[in-house]
Amino acid sequence: MVRHLKLQHPEPALPGDPAWSDWRTIRRLMPHLWPKGEPELRARVVGALVLLVAAKLATVYVPIVYKHAVDTLDAAAVVAVPVALIVAYGVLRLVSQVAAELRDALFAKVAQRAVRREALAAFHHLHALPLSFHLDRQTGGMSRAIERGVKGVEWLLTFMLFSIVPIVVEIGLVCGILWSLFDWRFALVTFATIVCYIAFTFTASKWRTRFRREMNARDGEANTKAIDSLLNFETVKYFGNETHEERRYDGALRAYERAAILSKISLSGLNIGQGAIIAVGVTAIMTMAGYGIATGTMTVGDFVMVNTYLLQLYIPLNFLGTVYREIRQALIDMEQMFRITAITPAIQDKPGASPLAVGAGVVAFDRVSFAYRADRPILHDVSFTVPSGRSLAIVGSSGAGKSTIARLIYRFYDVDGGTIRIDGQDLRDVTQASVRGAIGIVPQDTVLFNDTIYYNIAYGRPAAAPAEVENAARLARVHDFVMTLPEGYQTRVGERGLKLSGGEKQRVAIARTILKGPLILMFDEATSALDTHTERAIQTNLREVARDRTTIMVAHRLSTVVDADEIIVLDGGRVVERGRHADLLAREGAYAAMWRRQQEAEARAEAWDGAMPMTAVPAAD
């Protein structure tokens, strides 16, 4: 199958490109901190900021109270314990912690709403991307990328607001206090230590980024291999390739293991460097404070206050390193998600496009040409008209372009030349949703959701009443089968409907289409994968469903289209013959040759079945 992805030009800047930056990612998240039209969330942001300021003021004032308490206790004439100062010290520490916890609780709804919106936006965008995108992507890796990216949203929002800015403010306040109470050297050493710490942390963390990217890539690869193998569980068993699958999976895990080890080693190096910088700064400051006490310019309380400030700064500084690393990792995790959501869908509604006005349901192809890739055209100048309530069959060899016609009618792709119309309206001039709402399809490969039979039938019209769902099942001749199951309509069908047989899945698909109630029906080789007996039974169902509806049948087995009002034969993407079954046989052309080959093949198959020896079955005791 040829796959392509048409992007509008100019193509959007993608993460990893020079045109994309971390700041652009951050700016994209900023509106979530002041949500438009959400007064409650805005009030929560304001309240969280107020609590943030209260927590930081209490934190900065704690060492000052602690200093006064120590100086009072150190005084020679002390006659009483400074209870008020000690209580004030305890209250300030409590206020700092309580305000921080209340801040996080208040902001939780803002962060989670942002996560929900970004996740929904990514999900919506994935459904808006063209079929070719999904054909070219591996679902396991893509779902893992979206999952990591969405988690990164909460991380960035929370720590951008409550970690980076508060740490910078606290550092400024501490340096100002040290300068005002003592002299500029204390502030300079403190500031120099912090600058060196931050510069080392940012540089080393940026260097470590490549290891995280490698971990993500190998993690996605391993997840994709695991999901792909499990989805094809039966095929693995058929060929006895469990060991082969384990080797493939282990290869991805081995690559992830190497990347994870390098990431851990580099993290240890980063932590050692950070600890060394802080140790040098603390030693310098405490030495200066010790000289101050020796010369009588500082008190013991001053010494304790300086030490307390440094310890208080060390905690957020160490946390700053962690926060920066996590933010860098979150940005990397979001990179793949934003790469996907930055893709412009190739098929878009025109500005102001109106819904399709469905009347008689006439489908017309007017000199349609199409290619998945420019170097490999699929359809050439194809024209036909399906009148209201009539049927058209499209036949031809594999690769002739039959299924492509079905995808063009659904507007999964836009034509390269010519026009497709429904009731005289160009599909490019109306909304995609209205076009797809007017058409019902029973595909060759019916894939069901891993849910109940009821859910899968009701998927045709989710708002339908239970009685309507059951009526559709009766029309599709699947109701009686469902009622024989212990759980009836609540029976789960398994991954991709694997618990049902091919005929049962097709009947569920027919019921789903009946429930949708479209004016235009498409059968895309709906019975080609079934045995002859099941095919004949389902063909009867399909004829009943198609009565009085405009019907297009894409078929490989010619025996399924002999009653069509018109048959067109495709060869190399061109219409080489058209007419009714009997007329085409009389012409002795391409259709007649296909018919003879299929009849001979069926005759050989029946002869083979008749020649198979019967196996004796022992009688029951």
N, C-alpha and C positions, 0 to 999 in steps of 0.2 A: 504493500500500500504506500502510495506517495503521500507525504505529509508536508505541510508547509504552514508558515505563520506569517501572515501579512501584517506588517506594522505600518501605521500611518507615519508619514514623514513631515517634519523631522522627527526621528525617534526620540523618546524621552530619555533624559539622563538616568542612568541606572546606578545603584550603589556599587562602588568599586570603580566607577568611571571618574575621570578628573572633574566632571561637571557636578558630581555628587559629593557631599561632605557630611561629617557628623553633625555639624551645625544645622544643616538642612533637615536632617532627621529630627533633631531636637525642636527646630521651629515647627515642624509638622505636628509635634505633640503639644506645643504650647497652648493652643486653643482649648485643650482639655482642662487646663488650669483655670480657665475662666469660661465655662461652657455657655454658649449662646442660648438664650431662652430658658435657662435653668436657674431661677433665683435661689432655690434651695441649695443647689450645689455651689453657687457663688458665695452664699452665706457660710457654707461649710469651709470654703477656702479662706475666707476672711477670719473666721473663728480659729482655724488652724494656725494662721499666721500670728494672731494675737497670742495664742498659747505658746507659739514658738518664741516670740519676744520675751514673754514672761519666764519661760524656762531658761533662756540664755542670761537674762538679767540676774536671776537667782543663782545660776551657776557661777557667774563672774563675781558676785558679791560674797560667795561662800568663803574664799580664802581671806578676804578682808576681815570678816567677823572672826574667823579662826585665828588670825594674827592678834587681834585685840584680846581674845581670850587667853592666848599663850602669854602675851606681855603682862596681863593682869596676874596670872598665876606665877610668873617669873619674878614679879616685884617682891622686894625684901619685906615690905611691910604688909603683905597680903594677910588679911584677917578673915576673908570669906571667899567662897567659891563663886566665880562670876556666872551664876545660874542663868541670868538673862541672856548673856552672850552664848552660852552653850545651847540653850533652848532655841535661840535665834539661828544658830548654826544648823541644828537639826531640822528646824522648820524650813529653812532655805533649801536644804538638800531634798526634803520631801516635796516642796513646791516644784523644784526642778524636775523631779521624776514624774510626779503626777501630771504636771502640765505637758510633759513630753508624751505620756501615755494617752492623755485625753486628745492631744493633737492628732496622734496616729488614728485613734478611734473615729474622730470627727472627719478625718480626710479619707477614711477607708472607702466610703461610698463614692467619692469623687474618682479615686483610682480604679475601683471596680467598674464604674460606669464607663470609664475610658477604655478599659480592657474589653468590655462587652461591645462597645462601639467599633473598636478597631478589629476585633474578631469578626463581627458581623460584616464590616466593610470588606475585609479580606474574603470572606465567604461569598458575599455578593459579587465581588469582582471576579472570583474564580468561575462563577456561573456565567458571567458576562463575556469571558474570554472565548475565542472560537474553538470549534471542535478540534482543529489541528493542534492547538496548544496542548490539549489534554491527551491527544494521541502521542505527542512527543514527550510527555512528562511521565515520570514514575511516581505513582500516587503516594507510596510510602514515604519517600524522601520529601515530597512536597508537603504532605501533612505534618511531618516533623518540623519542617522549616517554619510553617505557619504557627505551630504550637510554641516553638521557642520564641518566635517574634512577638507573639501576643503576651507571653510572660514578661518579655523585656519591656513592654509598654508600662506595666505596673512598676517595675523596678526604676525605670528612668523618671517617671513622674514623681514618685515618692522621694527618691534620693536627690533629685535635682533641687527640689524645693526645701527639703528638710535636712539635707546633709551638706552639700557643697556651700550654699549661701550661709547657713549658720556657722559653719566652721570658719569661713573667711571673716565673718563679723566677730566671732569670739577671739580669733587671733589678733585682729585690730584692736579690740578692747583691751586685751591683756598687754599688748605692747604699749599702748597708751598709758595704762595704769603703772606699769613698771617704770616708764620714762618719768611720769609725773611724781611718783613716790621716791624714786632713787635717782638715777641719771641715765643718760642716753645709751651708755654702754650695755646696760642690761637689755634695753629694747633692741639694740643693734644685734647683739649675740642671739637673742631669741628670734628676731626676724630672719637673720642669716641662716640659722638652723632650720627654720621652717621653709625658707626658700630652697635650700639645698635638698631638704626632704621631699618637697613637692616636685622639684625638677627631676630628681632621681626617680621618684615614683612614676611620674608621667612618662619619662623616657623609657624606663625598663618595662612598664606596662604596655607601651606601644610596641616595643620589641617582641613582647610575648604574644601579641595579637595573632601572629601567623600560626602559632601552635593551637590557639583556640579555633581559628578558621579550619585548620587541618582536622581537629577533633570533630567539628561540626560536619565536615564533608564525609569523614569516615563513619560517623554516627548515622548520617542520612543514608549512606550506602549500605550499612549493615541492616538498618531498619527496612530499606527497600527490598533487599534480598530475602529477609525473613518473611515479610508480607507476601511477596511474590511467590515464594515457595509454599506458604500455607494456603494461599488462594488456589494453587494448582496441586493441592494435596493428592488428588486421585492420580494425576499424571505422574507425580513422583513415585507413587506406589506401583503404577503400571510398569514402570521401567526399572524399579528397584534402585532408584538413585538417591536414597537417603544419605548415604555416605558422601556422594558428590555434592549434595546440597549443603551438608555440614561443612565440607571443605570450602565451598564458596562463602558461606557465612563466617567461618572461622578466619578466612583470609581478610574479610572486612574488619572483623573484631581485632585481628592482629595489628592491622594498620592503625586502628583506633587506640589500641594499647600503647603502641610506640608514641603516638602523638600525645596521649595522656601522660605518659612518663616524662616526656620532654617538658610538658606544661607544668608538671609538679616540680621538676628540678629547677626550672626557671623561676617558679614561685618561691622556692626556698632561697634562691639567690637574691631575689627581690627583698624578701623579709630580712635576710642578714644585712643587706645594705641599708635598709631603713633603720634597723636596730643600731647599727654602727653610727649613723648620723645623729640619732637621738642621744646615744650615749655620750658622744663628744660634746653636744650642746649642753646636756644636763651637767656634765662634769665642769664645763667652763663656767656656767652660771652659778653652780654651787660653790666653786672655788672663789669667785668674785664675792659672793655673799659671805663666805667665811672670812675673807679679808676685811669685809665691812664690819663684821662683829668684832674682829680683833682690834680694829682701829677706833671702835666706838661710834661709827657712823650708822650702824644698823643694829637692831635688837634681835633677840632670838625669835621674836614674833615675825620680824621681817624675813629672817632666814626661812622660817616655816612657811610663810606666805609665798615666797619665791618658789620654794620646792613644791608647794601645793599647786600653784599656777602651772608649773612645768608638768606635773603629773596630770593635771586636768587637760592640758594641751596635748600631752602625749596620747591620751586615749582618743580624742577626735582625730589627731594626726594619723595615728595608726589606722583608725577607722576610715580616714580619708583615702589612704592607700587601698583599703578593701573596697571602698565605694567606687573609687576611680576604676579599679580593676573590673568590678562588677558592671559599671556603666560601659566600659569598653567592651566587655563581653556581651552585654545587652545590645549594644549598637551592632556588634557583629551578628548576633542572633537575629536582630531585626532586619539585617541587610538583605537576606534572601527573601523575606516576606515583602519588603518594600521593592525588591527587584521584580517580584511577580505583580504587585499592585501598581507598579509604574508602567506596565505594559498597556498600551492603548488597544482596546478591542478592535479588531479589523472590521467587524460587522457592527455598525452602530445605526440607530435611528436618525434620520435627518431631523434637524431642528424644526419643531412644530409638526412632526409627522402625525397624521391622523390614523385612527384604528381602521383596519380593513372592514369595509362595508360588505358583509357577506350576503349575497342574494341567491342566485341560482347555483353557484358553486362551479362555474365554468373555469377550467384550468387551461392555459394556453402558453406554449413555448414558441417564441418567434425568433428564429435564426440564432439560437443560443449556442455560444462557444464558451468553453471553460478549460482551465488548466490549473492543477495544483501547483505546478512549477512551470516557469516560462519555457523550459526546454523539453517539457513533456505534456503536450496538449491531450485532453481527455475527450471533450465533446467538440464537434465541428458542425456548426450551422444546423442545429437540431430544431425542427419545427413540428408541432402537433397541437391539436386541440381536443380536449375531453369535454363534451357537452354535459349539461346538467343531468344527473341521474344515469349517465352512461359509464361504461367501463373501458379502460385502455390497459393493455398488457404490453410490457416492455421486456423483450427477450434478447438473448445474444450470448456469446461465449464469455468466459471469465475475462474481466479487464476491458469489456466493451464500453463501460460507462453507465451501466444500469443503475447501480446503487448511488452513483454520483447525482443522477437526476432526482432521486428521493432527497438527498441532502440539499440540493439547490432549492427544491420546493419548500423545504423547511427553513430555508435561508440560513443554513449553517455556513454557507459561502455565498458570495455575490458573483454573478456571472461576469465574464470578461468581455462578452459581446452579446448583443441581442437583448431580449426582454422576456421575463416570466410574469404573467398576469393571472390574477384570480378575479373573475367578474370584471375584467377590463382594467384593473388597478395594478400598476407596476409594484412588485413586492418591495422595491427599494424606496418607494414613496410612503409606505405605511409602516406601522410599528411591528416589530418582530413578534411581540407577545400576541398581538391580534392574529397574525398569520398562523402561528403555531396553535393558537386556540381554536382555529377553524379546521384544523387537520387532525385526524387520528391515524395512528400507525400501529401495525402489528409487525415487529421486526423479525428478522431471521433468527437472531440470537436474543431470546427473551431473558433479560437479566432482572431478577426480582430483588427487592430489598430484604434484608435479613430481619423480617418482621412477620406479622401474621398474614394469612391469606386475605382476611378482611381488609387489612391496611393496603395490601398490594392491589386489590381490586378498587378500593376507594380512592387510590392515588389518581385515578382518572378524573375524579371530581371530589376532592376532600370534604366538601361541605354536604355531600349527598347523604340522605337519610339511610338507615340500615335496610329499610324495605327496598330502596332503589338499588343498593348494592346487591342484595339477594336476587332481585329481578334480573339484573345484568348477568349474574352468575347462571341463572336459569337459561337465559337466551344463549349463553356461551356453552351450555351443556356441561357445566362444571359443578352446579349446585348439588346434584346427587352424589358425586364423588366426595365433596366437602362434608356432606352430612354423614358419610361413613367413617370419618375420622373421629377419634375420641374427643378431641377438642374443637371439632367443627371449624368454624371460620376463625377461631382464635389459634389455630395450629400455626406454628412458626415454620417458615419454609427453608430456613438455613441460609448460609452465605450464598448469595447470587441464586437462591432458589434451588440449591443442590438436593434438597430432600424430595423434590417433585420430579416426576419423569418429564421427558421433553414434551409429550402431548399435554400433560397436566399444566405445565408452565405456559404453553401456547394458549390453552383455554383461559387461563387466568389473564393473559395479555389481551385476549379477545374481549373478555368481560370488562377489563379496564377501559378498553377503547369504546365499548358499547356505552359504558357509564358516562364517558366524556361527551358522547352525543355529537360528534362532528358532522359537518355537511360533506366533507371531503375525506375519503379513506385511502390509505396507502398500505399495501401489503408488500413488504420488502423481502421476497423469498421466504415467506412466513412458514412454509411447510417443507422446505428443501432438506432440513436436517432430520425429518421424521421418517418412520417406516411407511410403506405404502398403505397399510390398513389405517393407521392413525391419520395419515395425510388425507385420505378420502373422507374420514369422519369429520376432520376439522374443515376441510373444503366446503362441506355442507353447511357448517356453522358460518363460515366466511360469506357464502352466498346469501344467507339469511341476513347477516349484518349489513351487507353491501346494498341490499334492495333499496331503491330510490335514492341512493347516494352516489355522488361522483366518485369513481373508484379508479385508482391507478395500481396495477399489479406489476411488481418487478419479479420475474420468475426465471428459474433455470429449467425446471421440469415443464415441458410444454403441455403435458396432460392436464395441468392445473389452469390453463388459460384458454382452452378450446371454446369456451362460451363467451369470451370477451367480445365486446362490440367492435373493437379494433385492436389489432396487434401490430406493433412496430418492431422491426428487427434491427438491432444495433450491431455494427461491425466496425471496430476501430474508431468508435465515437461518432459514427455517421449512421443515419437512417438509410438502410439499403433496401428494405422492403416494408410494406404496410398493407393491411387488409384484414379480412376475417380468416379464421382458421382454414376453412374449406378452400377459399380463394388462393391462399398462400400455398397450400399443398398442390393445387392445380398448376401453379406457376413453375413448379419443379426448380425452385431457387434455393437460397440459403436456408429459409425456414423449413422447406421440405427435406433438405439434407439433414438438418438438425433433428427433425422428427424421426427420420428413418434410423439415425444412429441411436437415439434414445429408445425406440421401439425394439431394436435389435439387442441393446444392452439389457432391457427389462426381460426380454425373452430368454436370454442367456441366464439371467439371475433366477428366473422361475424354473428353468431346466435344472440348474444347479441345486436349487432347493428341493426339487422333486427327486433328485438322485441321491440326496443325503440319506444314509442308513438310519433307521429308527432305533433308538436305544431302548432296550427293554427296561421297564420300570417294575420293580418287585411289588407284588401285591401287599397291601397292608395286612398286618396280623389281625 
